Amino acid sequence: MQGQLSELDIRSIFQLIDIGQQTGELCIESFDDQGQPNSWLMFFANGGILYAGRTNEQLERLQDILHPLNLSINWADVDLSNLAPLRPPEYGALWWLLENNHLTTQQARAILCRLIEETLFEVISLHQGQFSFRFRASLSPQLTDFSISPLVKRAVRQLQGWLQLHPHFSSFYDCPLITDPHQLETSSSLPSLLAMANGKTPIIRISRHLNRTIFSVADGLYPYVQRGEVQLSHPSSVGSKKATGPITGTVPRVVCIDDTLSVRQAIEMMLDTYGYEVTSIGNPVKALSLLFSLKPDLILCDVAMPELEGHQLCAMLRQAPYFQSVPIVMLTGKDSFVDRVKANMVGATDYLTKPFGEPELLALVEKYVGRGNPKRLAPGTLLEQEISATLNPESWSNS
């Protein structure tokens, strides 16, 4: 089952899944006002919903929701490497917390319900985009399932309340800021709400930290916004990764991982001409260790590779703190909706469809690391000499 949201609204899709007691995965993709893609993935079993979140969801949302519990967890030490590459990391982390007795079953179910409700609140108002439902064995293991109808009704009621706050509130990612902290020092109402009005924390994150719905947070801030005591900054792009230019005087470092020699050579030639420092790696297993030494600003990664598939490599890199913010662009010969969802699920920043030309490649690289420096000094060859034997499988010995 697939189609356009303009032809079948999301509530009707949920109703069909509920009535038909369907089991499978629902993928939804839409674009924001700036043309940036956003996508969500939801798992169902016999019509009940098991989990819902953005396809590129990592652990930030879960960490925010866990904040009121004051758990002592060093997330850098949490080993989630045994999870399947396309399994939602957030759901896997919730299971890890439950299995390691950081949460009770009741707490885990309540947190899971909150994750689902937040996602429904985000998607319920979408009228443009596309959806795809795949009938297949759903999420495993299963913590619990929730009846979709009551959750949708609650999301609709909250959305109706949210719409009453327009035009003051235009996005869940608006960041409230107290205009005059001294004026509100004596206020006894909503102290925790105002304490987070620092101009940097969006409404959706405030709601998680305070264990409140997005609408109730906005509704609590509304009187202060009306009186001008709190102002809202409106982000230019919601849910998208910001492009960052290179630091002055530095050369953006790009690593290309592709098992096809001709592709690596073409990318090296194009990017080197425009002043980028390019390293190509032919073997994904070797790449996994070399990347920690190279510390690239951008990674271009092929999808279909032997030994270690590109999605798996991306998922592994996203577990390391350093690579959680490094843009990773998947190079793929396919351009289907499902393939884009898979890329987003493992934390890929973007994708580039093969075959591509110089203009497409340069536009994408500039988007994430800015322009290169054609006048840069010739790079040293020491690192290249040290790792040249491992970069290209064509030079390996059969011994």
C-alpha positions as CSV (number, residue, x, y, z in Angstrom):
1,M,0.0,0.0,0.0
2,Q,1.5,3.3,-1.0
3,G,0.3,6.7,-2.4
4,Q,0.3,10.5,-1.9
5,L,-0.9,12.2,1.3
6,S,-2.9,14.6,-0.9
7,E,-5.0,11.5,-1.9
8,L,-5.3,9.7,1.4
9,D,-4.9,11.6,4.7
10,I,-2.8,10.2,7.5
11,R,-5.8,9.5,9.8
12,S,-7.4,7.4,7.1
13,I,-4.2,5.4,6.7
14,F,-4.1,4.7,10.5
15,Q,-7.8,3.7,10.3
16,L,-7.1,1.2,7.5
17,I,-4.2,-0.3,9.5
18,D,-6.4,-0.5,12.6
19,I,-9.5,-2.0,11.0
20,G,-7.5,-4.4,8.9
21,Q,-5.3,-5.4,11.9
22,Q,-2.3,-5.1,9.7
23,T,1.3,-5.9,10.5
24,G,4.1,-4.0,8.9
25,E,6.0,-0.7,8.6
26,L,4.6,2.6,7.6
27,C,7.0,5.1,6.0
28,I,6.0,8.7,5.6
29,E,8.0,11.4,3.8
30,S,7.2,15.1,3.5
31,F,9.0,18.3,2.9
32,D,9.1,21.4,5.1
33,D,8.7,25.0,3.9
34,Q,12.4,25.2,3.0
35,G,12.2,22.1,0.8
36,Q,14.1,19.9,3.3
37,P,12.9,16.3,3.4
38,N,11.6,14.8,6.7
39,S,10.6,11.2,7.1
40,W,9.1,9.0,9.8
41,L,8.8,5.3,10.4
42,M,6.1,3.5,12.3
43,F,5.8,-0.2,13.2
44,F,2.5,-2.0,13.6
45,A,1.5,-5.5,14.7
46,N,-2.1,-6.7,14.2
47,G,-3.3,-3.1,14.0
48,G,-1.6,-1.9,17.2
49,I,1.3,0.5,17.0
50,L,4.7,-0.6,18.5
51,Y,7.0,2.4,17.8
52,A,7.1,5.6,15.9
53,G,9.9,8.2,15.2
54,R,11.8,10.0,12.6
55,T,13.9,7.8,10.4
56,N,17.1,9.6,11.4
57,E,16.3,9.6,15.1
58,Q,19.3,8.8,17.2
59,L,19.3,9.1,21.0
60,E,18.7,12.8,21.7
61,R,14.9,12.5,22.0
62,L,15.1,9.5,24.3
63,Q,17.7,11.3,26.5
64,D,15.5,14.3,26.8
65,I,12.5,12.3,27.9
66,L,14.6,10.4,30.4
67,H,15.8,13.7,31.9
68,P,13.2,13.9,34.7
69,L,14.2,10.4,35.9
70,N,17.8,11.6,36.7
71,L,19.3,8.3,35.6
72,S,23.1,8.0,35.9
73,I,24.0,6.7,32.4
74,N,27.2,7.4,30.5
75,W,25.9,7.0,27.0
76,A,29.4,6.9,25.5
77,D,29.9,3.6,27.3
78,V,26.6,2.1,26.1
79,D,27.3,-0.7,23.5
80,L,24.5,-0.9,21.0
81,S,26.7,-2.5,18.3
82,N,24.8,-5.8,18.6
83,L,21.6,-4.2,17.3
84,A,20.6,-4.8,13.7
85,P,21.8,-1.9,11.4
86,L,18.3,-0.9,10.4
87,R,16.7,-1.2,13.8
88,P,15.8,2.2,15.3
89,P,18.6,3.1,17.7
90,E,16.2,4.8,20.0
91,Y,14.1,1.7,20.4
92,G,17.1,-0.5,20.9
93,A,18.4,1.9,23.6
94,L,15.1,1.7,25.4
95,W,15.3,-2.1,25.4
96,W,18.9,-1.8,26.7
97,L,17.7,0.4,29.6
98,L,15.0,-2.1,30.4
99,E,17.2,-5.2,30.2
100,N,19.9,-3.6,32.4
101,N,17.3,-2.6,35.0
102,H,17.6,1.1,34.5
103,L,13.9,1.2,33.9
104,T,10.9,-0.8,35.1
105,T,8.6,-2.3,32.5
106,Q,6.0,0.3,33.4
107,Q,8.4,3.2,32.9
108,A,9.6,1.8,29.6
109,R,6.0,1.5,28.3
110,A,5.2,5.0,29.4
111,I,8.3,6.3,27.6
112,L,7.5,4.3,24.5
113,C,4.0,5.8,24.5
114,R,5.4,9.3,24.8
115,L,7.7,8.7,21.8
116,I,4.8,7.5,19.7
117,E,2.5,10.4,20.8
118,E,5.1,13.0,19.9
119,T,5.5,11.5,16.5
120,L,1.8,11.4,15.8
121,F,1.5,15.0,16.8
122,E,4.2,15.9,14.2
123,V,2.7,13.9,11.3
124,I,-1.1,14.2,11.9
125,S,-1.3,17.6,10.2
126,L,0.6,16.6,7.0
127,H,-1.3,17.0,3.8
128,Q,1.5,16.8,1.3
129,G,4.1,14.0,0.8
130,Q,4.0,10.3,0.3
131,F,3.5,7.1,2.3
132,S,4.4,3.5,1.9
133,F,3.1,0.6,4.0
134,R,5.1,-2.7,3.7
135,F,3.4,-5.8,4.9
136,R,6.1,-7.7,6.7
137,A,7.2,-9.1,10.1
138,S,7.3,-6.1,12.3
139,L,9.6,-4.8,15.1
140,S,11.2,-7.5,17.3
141,P,11.4,-7.9,20.2
142,Q,8.2,-6.2,21.1
143,L,7.8,-4.3,24.3
144,T,4.1,-3.7,24.0
145,D,1.5,-2.4,21.5
146,F,-0.9,0.5,21.8
147,S,-4.3,1.0,20.2
148,I,-3.8,3.6,17.5
149,S,-7.3,5.2,17.7
150,P,-7.1,6.8,21.2
151,L,-3.6,8.1,20.5
152,V,-4.7,9.7,17.2
153,K,-7.7,11.3,19.0
154,R,-5.4,12.8,21.6
155,A,-3.0,14.1,18.9
156,V,-5.8,15.7,17.0
157,R,-7.1,17.5,20.2
158,Q,-3.6,18.8,20.9
159,L,-3.2,19.9,17.3
160,Q,-6.5,21.8,17.4
161,G,-5.3,23.6,20.6
162,W,-2.0,24.3,19.0
163,L,-3.7,25.9,15.9
164,Q,-5.5,28.3,18.3
165,L,-2.1,29.8,19.3
166,H,-1.3,30.9,15.7
167,P,0.3,33.2,14.6
168,H,2.3,33.5,17.8
169,F,3.5,29.9,17.5
170,S,4.4,28.6,14.1
171,S,6.7,25.6,14.8
172,F,7.3,23.0,17.5
173,Y,11.0,24.1,17.1
174,D,10.4,27.8,18.1
175,C,12.8,28.8,20.8
176,P,11.3,30.9,23.6
177,L,13.5,33.7,25.2
178,I,12.7,35.8,28.3
179,T,13.0,39.4,27.1
180,D,13.5,40.8,30.7
181,P,14.5,38.2,33.3
182,H,14.4,40.8,36.1
183,Q,10.7,41.5,35.3
184,L,9.8,37.9,35.9
185,E,11.9,37.2,39.0
186,T,8.9,37.4,41.3
187,S,6.7,35.3,39.1
188,S,5.7,32.1,40.9
189,S,3.9,30.4,38.0
190,L,5.6,28.1,35.5
191,P,9.1,28.6,37.0
192,S,10.5,25.5,35.3
193,L,9.0,26.5,32.0
194,L,10.5,30.0,32.1
195,A,13.8,28.6,33.4
196,M,14.2,26.9,30.0
197,A,13.3,29.9,28.0
198,N,16.9,30.7,27.0
199,G,16.4,31.3,23.3
200,K,18.3,28.1,22.5
201,T,15.9,25.3,23.6
202,P,13.0,24.6,21.2
203,I,9.5,24.0,22.6
204,I,9.6,20.3,21.6
205,R,12.6,19.7,23.8
206,I,11.2,21.7,26.7
207,S,8.1,19.5,26.6
208,R,10.3,16.4,26.9
209,H,12.3,17.7,29.8
210,L,9.2,18.7,31.7
211,N,7.2,15.6,30.8
212,R,4.5,17.8,29.3
213,T,2.8,17.8,25.9
214,I,4.0,20.2,23.2
215,F,0.7,22.0,23.3
216,S,0.6,22.4,27.1
217,V,4.1,24.0,27.0
218,A,3.1,26.4,24.2
219,D,-0.2,27.1,26.0
220,G,1.7,27.9,29.2
221,L,4.0,30.3,27.4
222,Y,1.2,32.0,25.5
223,P,0.3,34.7,28.0
224,Y,4.0,35.7,28.3
225,V,4.3,35.9,24.6
226,Q,1.2,38.0,24.3
227,R,2.5,40.5,26.9
228,G,5.9,40.6,25.2
229,E,7.7,39.1,28.2
230,V,8.8,36.1,26.1
231,Q,9.7,36.2,22.5
232,L,10.1,33.3,20.0
233,S,12.9,32.8,17.5
234,H,11.7,30.9,14.4
235,P,14.2,28.4,12.9
236,S,14.8,28.7,9.2
237,S,14.8,24.9,8.8
238,V,13.2,22.3,11.0
239,G,14.8,18.9,11.5
240,S,17.4,19.5,8.8
241,K,21.1,19.4,9.3
242,K,22.8,22.8,8.9
243,A,25.5,23.1,6.3
244,T,28.8,24.3,7.8
245,G,31.5,26.0,5.9
246,P,35.2,25.2,6.5
247,I,37.2,27.2,9.1
248,T,39.2,30.0,7.4
249,G,42.6,28.7,6.4
250,T,41.6,25.0,6.6
251,V,41.0,22.6,3.7
252,P,37.8,20.5,4.0
253,R,38.7,16.8,4.2
254,V,36.5,14.4,2.3
255,V,36.7,10.6,2.5
256,C,35.1,8.5,-0.2
257,I,34.4,4.8,0.5
258,D,33.6,2.9,-2.6
259,D,34.7,-0.6,-3.8
260,T,34.7,0.6,-7.5
261,L,38.1,2.0,-8.5
262,S,36.7,4.2,-11.4
263,V,34.2,5.9,-9.0
264,R,36.9,6.6,-6.5
265,Q,39.2,8.0,-9.1
266,A,36.5,10.2,-10.6
267,I,35.5,11.7,-7.2
268,E,39.2,12.3,-6.3
269,M,39.8,14.1,-9.6
270,M,36.7,16.3,-9.3
271,L,37.1,17.3,-5.7
272,D,40.9,17.7,-5.8
273,T,40.5,20.2,-8.7
274,Y,38.3,22.4,-6.5
275,G,40.6,22.4,-3.5
276,Y,39.3,19.6,-1.3
277,E,41.6,17.1,0.5
278,V,40.3,13.8,-0.7
279,T,41.1,10.3,0.5
280,S,39.5,7.3,-1.2
281,I,39.1,3.9,0.5
282,G,38.2,0.8,-1.4
283,N,37.5,-1.6,1.5
284,P,34.7,-0.7,4.0
285,V,36.2,-2.8,6.8
286,K,39.5,-1.0,6.5
287,A,37.6,2.3,6.3
288,L,36.0,1.7,9.7
289,S,39.4,1.8,11.4
290,L,41.1,4.4,9.2
291,L,38.3,7.0,9.5
292,F,39.1,7.5,13.2
293,S,42.6,8.6,12.2
294,L,41.5,10.6,9.2
295,K,38.7,12.5,11.1
296,P,37.0,13.7,7.8
297,D,34.6,16.7,7.6
298,L,32.4,14.7,5.1
299,I,32.1,11.0,4.3
300,L,30.8,9.8,0.9
301,C,29.9,6.1,1.3
302,D,28.7,3.6,-1.3
303,V,25.7,1.4,-0.4
304,A,26.4,-1.9,-2.2
305,M,29.8,-3.1,-1.0
306,P,31.2,-6.6,-0.1
307,E,32.1,-7.6,3.5
308,L,30.3,-4.5,5.0
309,E,27.3,-2.9,3.4
310,G,27.1,0.9,3.3
311,H,24.1,1.1,5.6
312,Q,25.8,-1.1,8.2
313,L,29.0,1.0,8.1
314,C,27.0,4.2,8.5
315,A,25.1,2.8,11.5
316,M,28.3,1.7,13.2
317,L,29.9,5.1,12.7
318,R,26.9,6.9,14.2
319,Q,27.5,4.9,17.5
320,A,30.9,6.8,17.9
321,P,30.5,10.3,19.5
322,Y,32.9,11.9,16.9
323,F,30.9,10.7,13.9
324,Q,27.4,11.6,15.3
325,S,27.7,15.1,13.7
326,V,29.9,14.3,10.7
327,P,27.8,14.5,7.4
328,I,27.5,11.1,5.8
329,V,26.3,10.9,2.2
330,M,25.2,7.6,0.7
331,L,26.1,6.9,-2.9
332,T,23.5,4.7,-4.4
333,G,22.3,3.4,-7.8
334,K,18.7,3.4,-6.5
335,D,16.4,6.4,-5.9
336,S,13.3,4.8,-4.4
337,F,11.4,6.1,-1.4
338,V,12.3,2.9,0.5
339,D,16.0,3.4,-0.2
340,R,15.9,7.0,1.1
341,V,14.1,5.8,4.2
342,K,16.8,3.2,4.8
343,A,19.5,5.8,4.5
344,N,17.7,8.1,7.0
345,M,17.1,5.2,9.4
346,V,20.8,4.6,9.9
347,G,21.6,8.3,10.3
348,A,22.7,9.2,6.8
349,T,22.7,12.9,6.2
350,D,21.9,12.8,2.5
351,Y,22.2,10.6,-0.6
352,L,23.5,11.0,-4.1
353,T,22.2,8.8,-6.9
354,K,24.6,7.2,-9.4
355,P,25.5,8.1,-12.0
356,F,26.2,11.7,-11.0
357,G,28.2,14.5,-12.6
358,E,30.6,17.1,-11.3
359,P,27.9,19.8,-10.7
360,E,25.8,17.5,-8.6
361,L,28.8,16.3,-6.5
362,L,30.2,19.8,-6.0
363,A,26.8,21.2,-5.0
364,L,26.4,18.5,-2.4
365,V,29.9,18.8,-1.0
366,E,29.6,22.6,-0.7
367,K,26.3,22.2,1.0
368,Y,27.9,20.4,3.9
369,V,31.5,21.6,4.2
370,G,31.6,24.8,2.1
371,R,33.9,25.5,-0.8
372,G,37.4,24.1,-1.1
373,N,40.6,26.0,-1.4
374,P,42.2,25.6,-4.9
375,K,45.2,27.7,-3.8
376,R,46.0,25.4,-0.9
377,L,49.5,24.1,-0.5
378,A,50.1,20.6,-1.9
379,P,49.2,18.1,0.9
380,G,52.0,16.0,2.4
381,T,52.3,12.4,1.3
382,L,53.4,10.9,4.6
383,L,49.9,9.7,5.6
384,E,49.2,8.5,2.1
385,Q,52.4,6.4,2.1
386,E,51.5,4.9,5.4
387,I,48.1,3.7,4.5
388,S,48.3,3.3,0.7
389,A,48.6,-0.4,1.0
390,T,45.2,-0.7,2.8
391,L,43.2,1.9,0.9
392,N,42.8,0.1,-2.4
393,P,41.9,-3.6,-2.6
394,E,43.3,-3.8,-6.1
395,S,46.8,-3.7,-4.6
396,W,46.2,-6.4,-2.0
397,S,48.1,-9.6,-2.0
398,N,46.2,-12.9,-2.2
399,S,48.3,-14.3,0.6
